[in-house]
């Protein structure tokens, strides 16, 4: 695969995955996943000049309406205007930053499996837990559900954020699992941790803390 074919592939994959453009700044990393070093392939030519001069019929360049220095690529048949396209990029990148699925769940669907081993996942109100066991024991572990190999994408050069999400959602549908139970939930700091931090304050700082009298009365009256 040459650099032109690889560039078309990464742009179409991004569009099919999240309906978002590929920024010029993202192209080198995406090409490396295809095994292509763009600096070597372009022999000193800048990436921007190459894209603008390569006459890639299947792609088109778009410019951010908010920053003229930011350019991106989309498939040539995409008709949305630049404002909508860059908004879709922000939405897609924001979804990644939010960490849509729990980290342990994500690892269960992306980490390499040893030979002769099956991966299981337990889903409950208290959280998720994965376990790798020999094939012969996979059906005997109570409270765990098998993750078929077809749902596990271990090759980072072949998977995308969207493809992993799709696999997790398909696994949930096939096993009648509520996908919401696999989502990342931010942990709230415990009260014990809060009071531990309070205890670290100096006597002078502690003296500046005041609690309304009615709150003190409620605390005292609690058994």
DRENGUBA-687643 format. One record per atom (N, C-alpha, C): atom name; x, y, z. Coordinates in nm, 2 decimals, decimal comma, always signed. Each point is the difference from the previous one (the first is absolute). Example, Ala and Ser with C-alpha at 12.3 -4.5 7.8 and 13.67 -1.06 7.14 Angstrom:
<tormis>
    a        u        v        w
    N    +1,32    -0,57    +0,78
   CA    -0,09    +0,12    +0,00
    C    +0,09    +0,12    +0,00
    N    -0,04    +0,11    -0,07
   CA    +0,09    +0,11    +0,00
    C    -0,08    +0,11    +0,08
</tormis>
This chain:
<tormis>
    a        u        v        w
    N    +0,09    -0,12    +0,00
   CA    -0,09    +0,12    +0,00
    C    +0,09    +0,12    +0,00
    N    -0,03    +0,10    -0,10
   CA    +0,08    +0,12    +0,00
    C    -0,06    +0,11    +0,08
    N    +0,06    +0,11    +0,01
   CA    -0,05    +0,11    +0,10
    C    -0,13    +0,05    -0,05
    N    -0,03    +0,01    -0,13
   CA    -0,13    +0,05    -0,04
    C    -0,11    -0,10    +0,04
    N    +0,02    -0,13    -0,03
   CA    -0,10    -0,09    +0,04
    C    -0,03    +0,00    +0,15
    N    +0,11    +0,01    +0,08
   CA    -0,01    +0,00    +0,14
    C    -0,08    +0,12    +0,05
    N    +0,03    +0,11    -0,06
   CA    -0,06    +0,13    +0,04
    C    -0,15    -0,01    -0,03
    N    -0,04    -0,06    -0,11
   CA    -0,14    -0,01    -0,03
    C    -0,07    -0,10    +0,10
    N    +0,07    -0,10    +0,04
   CA    -0,05    -0,10    +0,09
    C    -0,03    +0,06    +0,14
    N    +0,10    +0,08    +0,05
   CA    -0,02    +0,05    +0,14
    C    -0,11    +0,11    +0,00
    N    -0,01    +0,07    -0,11
   CA    -0,11    +0,11    +0,00
    C    -0,13    -0,07    -0,01
    N    -0,02    -0,10    -0,08
   CA    -0,13    -0,07    -0,01
    C    -0,03    -0,08    +0,12
    N    +0,10    -0,06    +0,07
   CA    -0,02    -0,07    +0,12
    C    -0,06    +0,09    +0,11
    N    +0,07    +0,12    +0,01
   CA    -0,05    +0,10    +0,10
    C    -0,14    +0,04    -0,03
    N    -0,03    +0,03    -0,13
   CA    -0,14    +0,04    -0,03
    C    -0,10    -0,11    +0,03
    N    +0,03    -0,12    -0,04
   CA    -0,09    -0,11    +0,02
    C    -0,02    -0,03    +0,15
    N    +0,10    +0,03    +0,08
   CA    +0,00    -0,03    +0,14
    C    -0,08    +0,11    +0,08
    N    +0,03    +0,13    -0,03
   CA    -0,05    +0,10    +0,08
    C    -0,06    +0,12    -0,07
    N    +0,00    +0,00    -0,14
   CA    -0,05    +0,11    -0,08
    C    +0,08    +0,13    +0,03
    N    +0,13    -0,02    +0,02
   CA    +0,08    +0,12    +0,04
    C    +0,12    +0,00    -0,10
    N    +0,05    +0,13    -0,02
   CA    +0,12    +0,01    -0,09
    C    +0,13    -0,04    +0,07
    N    +0,10    -0,02    -0,08
   CA    +0,14    -0,03    +0,05
    C    +0,08    +0,13    -0,01
    N    +0,04    +0,06    +0,11
   CA    +0,09    +0,12    -0,01
    C    +0,13    -0,04    -0,06
    N    +0,06    +0,10    -0,07
   CA    +0,13    -0,02    -0,06
    C    +0,10    -0,05    +0,11
    N    -0,01    +0,06    +0,12
   CA    +0,09    -0,03    +0,10
    C    -0,01    -0,15    +0,05
    N    -0,11    -0,06    -0,03
   CA    -0,02    -0,14    +0,04
    C    +0,04    -0,10    -0,10
    N    +0,03    +0,05    -0,12
   CA    +0,04    -0,09    -0,11
    C    +0,12    -0,09    +0,03
    N    +0,11    +0,06    +0,05
   CA    +0,13    -0,08    +0,02
    C    -0,03    -0,11    +0,09
    N    -0,07    +0,02    +0,11
   CA    -0,02    -0,11    +0,10
    C    -0,09    -0,11    -0,07
    N    -0,10    +0,04    -0,07
   CA    -0,09    -0,10    -0,07
    C    +0,08    -0,08    -0,11
    N    +0,09    +0,07    -0,07
   CA    +0,07    -0,07    -0,10
    C    +0,10    -0,10    +0,06
    N    +0,06    +0,04    +0,12
   CA    +0,09    -0,09    +0,07
    C    -0,07    -0,13    +0,04
    N    -0,13    +0,01    +0,03
   CA    -0,08    -0,12    +0,03
    C    -0,01    -0,09    -0,12
    N    +0,01    +0,06    -0,12
   CA    +0,00    -0,08    -0,12
    C    +0,14    -0,05    -0,05
    N    +0,10    +0,03    +0,09
   CA    +0,14    -0,04    -0,03
    C    +0,07    +0,10    -0,10
    N    -0,05    +0,12    -0,01
   CA    +0,06    +0,10    -0,09
    C    +0,06    +0,11    +0,08
    N    +0,13    +0,03    -0,03
   CA    +0,07    +0,12    +0,05
    C    -0,02    +0,11    -0,10
    N    -0,08    +0,10    +0,02
   CA    -0,03    +0,10    -0,10
    C    +0,12    +0,08    -0,04
    N    +0,09    +0,02    +0,09
   CA    +0,12    +0,08    -0,03
    C    +0,09    -0,07    -0,10
    N    +0,01    -0,13    +0,02
   CA    +0,08    -0,08    -0,10
    C    -0,07    +0,00    -0,13
    N    -0,13    -0,02    +0,00
   CA    -0,08    -0,02    -0,12
    C    -0,01    +0,13    -0,08
    N    +0,01    +0,12    +0,07
   CA    -0,02    +0,12    -0,08
    C    +0,14    +0,06    -0,03
    N    +0,11    -0,05    +0,05
   CA    +0,13    +0,04    -0,04
    C    +0,02    +0,15    +0,01
    N    -0,03    +0,06    +0,12
   CA    +0,02    +0,14    +0,03
    C    -0,11    +0,09    -0,03
    N    -0,10    -0,05    -0,08
   CA    -0,12    +0,09    -0,03
    C    -0,09    +0,00    +0,12
    N    -0,05    +0,12    +0,03
   CA    -0,09    +0,02    +0,12
    C    -0,13    -0,08    -0,02
    N    -0,06    -0,04    +0,11
   CA    -0,12    -0,08    -0,01
    C    -0,11    +0,08    -0,07
    N    -0,01    +0,13    +0,05
   CA    -0,11    +0,08    -0,06
    C    +0,02    +0,02    -0,15
    N    +0,12    +0,03    -0,04
   CA    +0,02    +0,01    -0,15
    C    -0,03    -0,12    -0,07
    N    +0,03    -0,12    +0,06
   CA    -0,03    -0,12    -0,07
    C    -0,15    -0,02    -0,02
    N    -0,07    +0,02    +0,11
   CA    -0,15    -0,02    +0,00
    C    -0,06    +0,10    -0,10
    N    +0,04    +0,12    -0,01
   CA    -0,05    +0,10    -0,09
    C    +0,03    -0,03    -0,14
    N    +0,11    -0,06    -0,03
   CA    +0,05    -0,02    -0,14
    C    -0,02    -0,15    -0,05
    N    -0,04    -0,09    +0,09
   CA    -0,01    -0,14    -0,04
    C    -0,12    -0,03    -0,09
    N    -0,09    +0,09    +0,00
   CA    -0,13    -0,02    -0,08
    C    -0,06    -0,14    +0,03
    N    -0,04    -0,01    +0,13
   CA    -0,06    -0,11    +0,05
    C    -0,15    +0,01    -0,02
    N    -0,05    -0,07    -0,11
   CA    -0,14    +0,02    -0,04
    C    -0,10    -0,05    +0,10
    N    +0,04    -0,09    +0,09
   CA    -0,09    -0,06    +0,10
    C    -0,01    +0,09    +0,13
    N    +0,09    +0,10    +0,01
   CA    +0,00    +0,08    +0,12
    C    -0,01    +0,15    -0,04
    N    -0,04    +0,08    +0,10
   CA    +0,00    +0,14    -0,02
    C    +0,05    +0,07    +0,13
    N    +0,07    +0,11    -0,01
   CA    +0,05    +0,08    +0,11
    C    -0,11    +0,10    +0,04
    N    -0,01    +0,02    +0,13
   CA    -0,09    +0,11    +0,06
    C    +0,08    +0,08    +0,10
    N    -0,04    +0,13    +0,01
   CA    +0,07    +0,09    +0,09
    C    -0,10    +0,04    +0,11
    N    +0,06    +0,00    +0,13
   CA    -0,08    +0,04    +0,11
    C    -0,05    +0,14    -0,01
    N    -0,13    +0,03    +0,02
   CA    -0,05    +0,14    -0,01
    C    +0,04    +0,08    +0,12
    N    +0,05    -0,06    +0,10
   CA    +0,04    +0,07    +0,12
    C    +0,15    +0,02    +0,01
    N    +0,08    -0,08    -0,07
   CA    +0,14    +0,02    +0,00
    C    +0,06    -0,04    -0,14
    N    +0,04    +0,10    -0,08
   CA    +0,04    -0,02    -0,13
    C    +0,13    -0,09    -0,02
    N    +0,07    -0,02    +0,12
   CA    +0,12    -0,09    -0,01
    C    -0,04    -0,14    +0,02
    N    -0,12    -0,04    +0,03
   CA    -0,04    -0,14    +0,02
    C    -0,07    -0,05    -0,12
    N    +0,06    -0,11    -0,06
   CA    -0,06    -0,06    -0,11
    C    -0,03    -0,15    +0,03
    N    -0,09    -0,06    -0,08
   CA    -0,04    -0,14    +0,03
    C    -0,04    -0,06    -0,13
    N    -0,01    -0,13    +0,00
   CA    -0,04    -0,08    -0,12
    C    -0,13    -0,08    +0,03
    N    -0,09    -0,01    -0,10
   CA    -0,12    -0,08    +0,00
    C    -0,01    -0,07    -0,13
    N    -0,09    -0,10    -0,01
   CA    -0,02    -0,06    -0,13
    C    -0,06    +0,10    -0,10
    N    +0,03    -0,01    -0,12
   CA    -0,04    +0,10    -0,10
    C    -0,15    +0,01    -0,02
    N    -0,07    -0,10    +0,03
   CA    -0,15    +0,01    -0,02
    C    -0,08    +0,05    +0,12
    N    +0,08    +0,05    +0,11
   CA    -0,07    +0,05    +0,11
    C    -0,04    +0,15    -0,03
    N    -0,13    +0,03    +0,03
   CA    -0,06    +0,13    -0,04
    C    -0,02    +0,10    +0,11
    N    +0,03    -0,05    +0,12
   CA    -0,02    +0,10    +0,12
    C    +0,09    +0,11    -0,01
    N    -0,04    +0,12    +0,05
   CA    +0,09    +0,12    +0,00
    C    +0,10    -0,01    +0,11
    N    +0,11    +0,09    -0,02
   CA    +0,11    -0,01    +0,09
    C    -0,04    +0,01    +0,15
    N    -0,09    +0,09    +0,03
   CA    -0,04    +0,02    +0,14
    C    -0,05    -0,13    +0,06
    N    -0,09    -0,07    -0,07
   CA    -0,06    -0,12    +0,05
    C    +0,11    -0,11    +0,01
    N    +0,09    +0,00    -0,10
   CA    +0,10    -0,11    +0,01
    C    +0,10    +0,02    +0,11
    N    +0,04    +0,12    +0,03
   CA    +0,09    +0,02    +0,11
    C    -0,07    -0,02    +0,14
    N    -0,13    +0,03    +0,00
   CA    -0,08    -0,02    +0,12
    C    -0,01    -0,15    +0,02
    N    -0,01    -0,09    -0,10
   CA    -0,01    -0,14    +0,01
    C    +0,14    -0,05    +0,05
    N    +0,11    +0,06    -0,04
   CA    +0,13    -0,04    +0,05
    C    +0,01    +0,02    +0,15
    N    -0,04    +0,12    +0,05
   CA    +0,00    +0,03    +0,14
    C    -0,08    -0,09    +0,08
    N    -0,12    -0,04    -0,05
   CA    -0,09    -0,09    +0,07
    C    +0,06    -0,14    +0,01
    N    +0,07    -0,05    -0,11
   CA    +0,06    -0,13    +0,00
    C    +0,12    +0,00    +0,10
    N    +0,08    +0,10    -0,01
   CA    +0,12    +0,00    +0,09
    C    -0,04    +0,02    +0,15
    N    -0,11    +0,07    +0,02
   CA    -0,05    +0,02    +0,14
    C    -0,05    -0,13    +0,05
    N    -0,06    -0,09    -0,08
   CA    -0,05    -0,13    +0,04
    C    +0,12    -0,08    +0,05
    N    +0,11    +0,01    -0,07
   CA    +0,12    -0,08    +0,04
    C    +0,05    +0,05    +0,13
    N    +0,00    +0,13    +0,02
   CA    +0,06    +0,05    +0,13
    C    -0,09    -0,04    +0,12
    N    -0,13    -0,02    -0,03
   CA    -0,09    -0,03    +0,11
    C    +0,02    -0,14    +0,05
    N    +0,07    -0,09    -0,08
   CA    +0,02    -0,14    +0,04
    C    -0,14    -0,07    +0,02
    N    -0,06    -0,02    -0,12
   CA    -0,14    -0,04    +0,00
    C    -0,02    -0,13    +0,08
    N    +0,09    -0,10    -0,02
   CA    -0,02    -0,12    +0,08
    C    +0,10    -0,01    +0,11
    N    -0,03    -0,08    +0,10
   CA    +0,09    -0,02    +0,11
    C    +0,13    -0,05    -0,05
    N    +0,11    +0,04    +0,07
   CA    +0,14    -0,04    -0,05
    C    +0,01    -0,15    +0,00
    N    -0,04    -0,06    +0,10
   CA    +0,01    -0,15    +0,01
    C    -0,08    -0,07    -0,11
    N    -0,11    +0,06    -0,04
   CA    -0,08    -0,06    -0,11
    C    +0,07    +0,02    -0,13
    N    +0,06    +0,12    -0,02
   CA    +0,07    +0,03    -0,12
    C    +0,12    -0,10    -0,02
    N    +0,07    -0,02    +0,11
   CA    +0,12    -0,10    +0,00
    C    -0,05    -0,14    -0,03
    N    -0,11    -0,04    +0,05
   CA    -0,05    -0,13    -0,03
    C    -0,03    -0,03    -0,14
    N    -0,03    +0,11    -0,08
   CA    -0,04    -0,01    -0,14
    C    +0,12    +0,03    -0,09
    N    +0,12    +0,04    +0,06
   CA    +0,11    +0,04    -0,09
    C    +0,13    -0,07    +0,04
    N    +0,02    -0,05    +0,12
   CA    +0,13    -0,06    +0,04
    C    +0,02    -0,14    -0,06
    N    +0,12    -0,03    -0,02
   CA    +0,04    -0,13    -0,06
    C    -0,04    -0,11    +0,09
    N    -0,04    -0,11    -0,07
   CA    -0,03    -0,13    +0,08
    C    +0,11    -0,10    -0,03
    N    +0,04    -0,07    +0,11
   CA    +0,09    -0,11    -0,01
    C    -0,06    -0,12    -0,08
    N    +0,08    -0,08    -0,06
   CA    -0,05    -0,12    -0,07
    C    -0,06    -0,09    +0,10
    N    -0,12    -0,06    -0,04
   CA    -0,07    -0,09    +0,08
    C    -0,08    +0,06    +0,12
    N    -0,02    +0,13    -0,01
   CA    -0,07    +0,07    +0,11
    C    -0,12    +0,07    -0,06
    N    -0,11    +0,00    +0,08
   CA    -0,12    +0,08    -0,03
    C    -0,01    +0,11    +0,10
    N    -0,07    +0,11    -0,05
   CA    -0,02    +0,12    +0,09
    C    -0,15    +0,00    +0,04
    N    -0,02    +0,02    +0,13
   CA    -0,14    +0,02    +0,05
    C    -0,02    +0,13    +0,06
    N    -0,12    +0,04    +0,01
   CA    -0,04    +0,13    +0,06
    C    -0,12    -0,01    +0,09
    N    +0,02    +0,05    +0,12
   CA    -0,11    +0,01    +0,10
    C    -0,05    +0,14    +0,00
    N    -0,14    +0,01    +0,00
   CA    -0,06    +0,14    +0,00
    C    -0,10    +0,00    +0,11
    N    +0,01    +0,10    +0,09
   CA    -0,09    +0,01    +0,11
    C    -0,01    +0,15    +0,04
    N    -0,09    +0,03    +0,09
   CA    -0,02    +0,13    +0,05
    C    +0,12    +0,06    +0,07
    N    +0,09    -0,09    +0,05
   CA    +0,12    +0,04    +0,07
    C    +0,12    +0,02    -0,09
    N    -0,02    -0,03    -0,13
   CA    +0,11    +0,02    -0,10
    C    +0,02    -0,12    -0,09
    N    +0,10    +0,01    -0,08
   CA    +0,04    -0,11    -0,09
    C    +0,13    -0,06    +0,04
    N    +0,02    -0,13    -0,04
   CA    +0,12    -0,07    +0,03
    C    +0,02    -0,10    -0,11
    N    +0,13    +0,00    -0,05
   CA    +0,03    -0,09    -0,11
    C    +0,10    -0,11    +0,06
    N    -0,01    -0,11    -0,07
   CA    +0,09    -0,12    +0,05
    C    +0,04    -0,08    -0,13
    N    +0,12    -0,03    +0,00
   CA    +0,05    -0,09    -0,11
    C    +0,02    -0,14    +0,06
    N    -0,06    -0,10    -0,06
   CA    +0,00    -0,14    +0,05
    C    +0,03    -0,09    -0,12
    N    +0,05    -0,13    +0,03
   CA    +0,01    -0,10    -0,10
    C    -0,13    -0,02    -0,07
    N    +0,01    -0,04    -0,13
   CA    -0,13    -0,03    -0,08
    C    -0,09    -0,10    +0,07
    N    +0,06    -0,10    +0,06
   CA    -0,07    -0,10    +0,07
    C    -0,08    +0,04    +0,11
    N    +0,03    +0,12    +0,06
   CA    -0,07    +0,05    +0,12
    C    -0,10    +0,11    -0,03
    N    +0,00    +0,05    -0,13
   CA    -0,07    +0,12    -0,03
    C    -0,15    -0,01    +0,03
    N    -0,06    -0,12    -0,01
   CA    -0,15    -0,01    +0,02
    C    -0,03    -0,03    +0,14
    N    +0,10    -0,02    +0,09
   CA    -0,03    -0,04    +0,14
    C    +0,02    +0,11    +0,10
    N    +0,03    +0,12    -0,05
   CA    +0,02    +0,11    +0,10
    C    -0,13    +0,08    +0,02
    N    -0,05    -0,02    +0,12
   CA    -0,13    +0,06    +0,03
    C    +0,00    +0,15    +0,00
    N    -0,10    +0,07    -0,06
   CA    -0,01    +0,14    +0,01
    C    +0,08    +0,07    -0,11
    N    +0,07    -0,07    -0,09
   CA    +0,08    +0,06    -0,11
    C    -0,06    -0,05    -0,13
    N    +0,02    +0,09    -0,10
   CA    -0,05    -0,02    -0,14
    C    +0,12    +0,00    -0,09
    N    +0,01    -0,10    -0,09
   CA    +0,11    -0,01    -0,10
    C    +0,00    +0,12    -0,10
    N    +0,11    +0,05    -0,02
   CA    +0,02    +0,10    -0,11
    C    +0,06    -0,07    -0,12
    N    -0,08    -0,03    -0,10
   CA    +0,04    -0,07    -0,12
    C    +0,12    +0,08    -0,06
    N    +0,09    -0,08    -0,06
   CA    +0,12    +0,07    -0,07
    C    -0,04    +0,10    -0,10
    N    -0,12    -0,02    -0,07
   CA    -0,03    +0,09    -0,10
    C    -0,03    +0,14    +0,05
    N    -0,02    +0,02    +0,13
   CA    -0,02    +0,13    +0,06
    C    +0,13    +0,07    +0,05
    N    +0,11    -0,08    +0,00
   CA    +0,12    +0,05    +0,06
    C    +0,10    +0,05    -0,11
    N    +0,03    +0,13    +0,00
   CA    +0,09    +0,05    -0,10
    C    +0,14    +0,04    +0,07
    N    +0,10    -0,09    -0,02
   CA    +0,12    +0,02    +0,07
    C    +0,11    +0,08    -0,08
    N    -0,02    +0,01    -0,13
   CA    +0,09    +0,07    -0,09
    C    -0,02    +0,15    +0,00
    N    +0,08    +0,08    +0,06
   CA    -0,03    +0,15    +0,01
    C    +0,01    +0,06    -0,14
    N    +0,06    -0,06    -0,10
   CA    +0,01    +0,07    -0,13
    C    -0,13    -0,03    -0,08
    N    -0,08    -0,10    +0,05
   CA    -0,12    -0,04    -0,08
    C    -0,13    +0,05    +0,07
    N    +0,01    +0,04    +0,12
   CA    -0,12    +0,04    +0,07
    C    -0,02    +0,15    +0,01
    N    -0,12    +0,04    +0,02
   CA    -0,03    +0,14    +0,02
    C    -0,08    +0,02    +0,12
    N    -0,02    +0,12    +0,05
   CA    -0,08    +0,02    +0,12
    C    -0,14    -0,05    -0,03
    N    -0,05    +0,03    -0,12
   CA    -0,14    -0,03    -0,03
    C    -0,02    -0,15    -0,02
    N    +0,10    -0,07    -0,05
   CA    -0,01    -0,15    -0,02
    C    +0,00    -0,07    +0,13
    N    +0,08    +0,04    +0,10
   CA    -0,01    -0,06    +0,13
    C    -0,13    +0,02    +0,07
    N    -0,05    +0,13    -0,01
   CA    -0,13    +0,03    +0,06
    C    -0,11    -0,09    -0,07
    N    +0,01    -0,02    -0,13
   CA    -0,10    -0,08    -0,07
    C    +0,00    -0,14    +0,05
    N    +0,12    -0,06    +0,02
   CA    +0,02    -0,13    +0,05
    C    -0,06    -0,02    +0,14
    N    +0,03    +0,10    +0,08
   CA    -0,06    -0,01    +0,14
    C    -0,15    +0,00    +0,00
    N    -0,05    +0,09    -0,08
   CA    -0,15    +0,01    -0,01
    C    -0,06    -0,13    -0,06
    N    +0,07    -0,05    -0,10
   CA    -0,06    -0,13    -0,06
    C    +0,01    -0,11    +0,10
    N    +0,11    -0,01    +0,07
   CA    +0,01    -0,10    +0,11
    C    -0,11    +0,01    +0,10
    N    -0,03    +0,12    +0,04
   CA    -0,11    +0,03    +0,10
    C    -0,13    -0,05    -0,06
    N    -0,03    +0,03    -0,13
   CA    -0,12    -0,03    -0,06
    C    -0,02    -0,16    -0,01
    N    +0,11    -0,06    -0,04
   CA    +0,00    -0,15    -0,01
    C    -0,02    -0,07    +0,13
    N    +0,04    +0,06    +0,11
   CA    +0,00    -0,06    +0,13
    C    -0,10    +0,06    +0,10
    N    -0,09    +0,09    -0,06
   CA    -0,11    +0,06    +0,08
    C    +0,06    +0,07    +0,12
    N    +0,10    +0,08    -0,02
   CA    +0,07    +0,08    +0,10
    C    -0,03    +0,14    -0,02
    N    -0,04    +0,08    +0,10
   CA    -0,03    +0,14    -0,01
    C    +0,13    +0,07    -0,02
    N    +0,02    +0,06    -0,12
   CA    +0,12    +0,07    -0,03
    C    +0,04    +0,11    +0,10
    N    -0,10    +0,06    +0,06
   CA    +0,02    +0,11    +0,09
    C    +0,08    -0,05    +0,12
    N    +0,00    -0,13    +0,03
   CA    +0,07    -0,05    +0,12
    C    +0,15    -0,01    -0,03
    N    +0,04    +0,01    -0,13
   CA    +0,14    +0,00    -0,03
    C    +0,06    +0,13    -0,02
    N    -0,08    +0,11    +0,02
   CA    +0,05    +0,14    -0,02
    C    +0,09    +0,04    +0,12
    N    +0,09    +0,09    -0,03
   CA    +0,08    +0,06    +0,10
    C    -0,08    +0,10    +0,09
    N    +0,01    -0,02    +0,13
   CA    -0,06    +0,09    +0,09
    C    +0,10    +0,07    +0,09
    N    +0,01    +0,13    -0,01
   CA    +0,10    +0,07    +0,09
    C    -0,02    -0,03    +0,15
    N    +0,11    -0,03    +0,07
   CA    -0,01    -0,03    +0,14
    C    +0,00    +0,13    +0,08
    N    -0,10    +0,01    +0,09
   CA    +0,00    +0,12    +0,09
    C    +0,09    -0,02    +0,12
    N    +0,08    +0,10    +0,04
   CA    +0,08    -0,02    +0,12
    C    -0,08    -0,03    +0,12
    N    +0,05    -0,09    +0,08
   CA    -0,07    -0,04    +0,12
    C    +0,02    +0,10    +0,11
    N    -0,10    +0,00    +0,10
   CA    +0,01    +0,09    +0,11
    C    +0,12    -0,02    +0,09
    N    +0,04    -0,13    +0,01
   CA    +0,12    -0,03    +0,08
    C    +0,12    +0,07    -0,06
    N    +0,01    +0,00    -0,13
   CA    +0,11    +0,06    -0,07
    C    +0,00    +0,15    +0,02
    N    -0,12    +0,06    +0,00
   CA    -0,02    +0,14    +0,02
    C    +0,05    +0,04    +0,14
    N    -0,04    -0,08    +0,10
   CA    +0,04    +0,04    +0,14
    C    +0,14    -0,03    +0,02
    N    +0,06    -0,10    -0,07
   CA    +0,14    -0,02    +0,01
    C    +0,08    +0,12    -0,05
    N    -0,05    +0,07    -0,11
   CA    +0,07    +0,12    -0,05
    C    -0,02    +0,11    +0,10
    N    -0,12    +0,01    +0,06
   CA    -0,02    +0,10    +0,10
    C    +0,10    -0,01    +0,12
    N    +0,03    -0,12    +0,04
   CA    +0,09    -0,02    +0,11
    C    +0,14    +0,04    -0,03
    N    +0,03    +0,01    -0,13
   CA    +0,14    +0,04    -0,03
    C    +0,02    +0,15    +0,01
    N    -0,11    +0,08    +0,02
   CA    +0,01    +0,15    +0,00
    C    +0,08    +0,04    +0,13
    N    +0,06    +0,11    +0,00
   CA    +0,06    +0,06    +0,11
    C    -0,10    +0,05    +0,10
    N    +0,04    +0,01    +0,13
   CA    -0,10    +0,05    +0,10
    C    -0,06    +0,13    -0,04
    N    +0,08    +0,09    -0,06
   CA    -0,05    +0,13    -0,04
    C    -0,10    -0,01    -0,10
    N    +0,02    -0,09    -0,10
   CA    -0,10    -0,02    -0,11
    C    -0,13    -0,07    +0,06
    N    +0,02    -0,09    +0,09
   CA    -0,11    -0,07    +0,06
    C    -0,09    +0,11    +0,07
    N    +0,07    +0,09    +0,07
   CA    -0,08    +0,11    +0,07
    C    -0,08    +0,08    -0,09
    N    +0,02    +0,01    -0,13
   CA    -0,08    +0,08    -0,09
    C    -0,12    -0,07    -0,05
    N    -0,01    -0,13    +0,03
   CA    -0,12    -0,08    -0,05
    C    -0,12    +0,02    +0,10
    N    -0,11    +0,04    -0,05
   CA    -0,12    +0,03    +0,08
    C    -0,12    -0,09    -0,05
    N    -0,07    -0,05    +0,09
   CA    -0,12    -0,08    -0,04
    C    -0,12    +0,06    +0,07
    N    -0,11    +0,03    -0,08
   CA    -0,12    +0,06    +0,05
    C    -0,05    -0,08    +0,12
    N    -0,06    +0,08    +0,10
   CA    -0,04    -0,06    +0,13
    C    -0,11    -0,11    -0,03
    N    -0,09    +0,02    -0,09
   CA    -0,11    -0,10    -0,02
    C    +0,06    -0,13    -0,06
    N    +0,11    +0,01    -0,08
   CA    +0,06    -0,12    -0,05
    C    +0,07    -0,07    +0,12
    N    +0,07    +0,07    +0,09
   CA    +0,06    -0,06    +0,11
    C    -0,11    -0,07    +0,09
    N    -0,11    +0,06    +0,02
   CA    -0,11    -0,06    +0,07
    C    -0,05    -0,13    -0,06
    N    -0,01    +0,00    -0,13
   CA    -0,04    -0,12    -0,07
    C    +0,10    -0,11    +0,02
    N    +0,13    +0,03    -0,01
   CA    +0,10    -0,10    +0,02
    C    +0,00    -0,06    +0,14
    N    -0,01    +0,09    +0,09
   CA    +0,00    -0,04    +0,15
    C    -0,12    -0,09    +0,03
    N    -0,12    +0,03    -0,07
   CA    -0,12    -0,07    +0,03
    C    -0,01    -0,14    -0,06
    N    +0,09    -0,02    -0,10
   CA    +0,00    -0,13    -0,07
    C    +0,06    -0,11    +0,09
    N    -0,06    -0,11    +0,00
   CA    +0,04    -0,12    +0,08
    C    +0,09    -0,08    -0,08
</tormis>
